[in-house]
Amino acid sequence: MMRKEELAVMRAVAICHKPYLKPEEALIYCNLGRTQFAKKCEEFGIVKNNSGYYKRDDLNVMLSGGYQSNT
């Protein structure tokens, strides 16, 4: 049986390889609080897709401080 710590590490690794993240996973991936995350997403124009997921590539651009055009 796996320990709690091992399960947490496995989930963290899985999050890093998923192309789309649930809102809770996106908060963990970005290591931001809910309010900070919402402000950053608004600043960079990042929105959830129709299924309610965030695109990991968009989050990477946000975390790197890069510019993303909205075209």
C-alpha positions in Angstrom: 0.0 0.0 0.0 1.3 3.5 -0.9 1.9 6.1 1.8 0.2 9.5 1.7 3.5 11.2 0.8 4.1 8.9 -2.2 0.6 9.5 -3.5 1.1 13.2 -3.3 4.3 13.0 -5.2 2.7 10.9 -7.9 -0.2 13.3 -8.3 2.2 16.3 -8.5 4.2 14.5 -11.3 1.0 13.7 -13.1 -0.1 17.4 -13.0 3.1 18.4 -14.6 2.5 16.2 -17.6 -1.2 16.9 -18.2 -2.0 19.3 -21.1 -5.1 20.6 -19.4 -5.6 21.2 -15.7 -8.6 21.5 -13.4 -8.9 24.8 -11.5 -7.6 23.1 -8.3 -4.7 21.5 -10.1 -3.9 24.9 -11.8 -3.6 26.5 -8.3 -1.2 23.8 -7.2 0.8 24.0 -10.5 1.2 27.7 -10.2 1.8 27.7 -6.5 -0.6 30.7 -6.1 -3.5 31.4 -3.8 -7.0 31.6 -5.4 -7.0 35.5 -5.4 -3.5 35.8 -6.8 -4.2 33.2 -9.5 -7.4 35.0 -10.5 -5.6 38.3 -10.8 -2.7 36.8 -12.9 -5.2 35.0 -15.2 -7.0 38.3 -15.8 -3.8 40.1 -16.4 -2.6 37.6 -19.0 -6.1 36.9 -20.5 -6.1 33.2 -19.5 -9.6 31.7 -19.3 -11.0 28.2 -18.8 -12.1 26.3 -21.9 -15.6 25.1 -22.4 -15.0 22.0 -20.3 -13.7 24.1 -17.3 -10.0 23.3 -17.7 -6.9 25.6 -18.0 -4.4 25.0 -20.8 -1.0 24.2 -19.2 0.9 26.0 -22.0 -1.0 29.2 -21.2 -0.1 28.8 -17.5 3.5 28.3 -18.4 3.5 31.6 -20.3 2.0 33.3 -17.3 4.5 31.8 -14.9 7.4 32.9 -17.1 6.1 36.4 -17.3 6.0 36.2 -21.1 3.6 38.0 -23.4 0.7 36.2 -24.9 -1.2 37.8 -27.8 -4.9 37.4 -27.9 -5.2 36.8 -31.6 
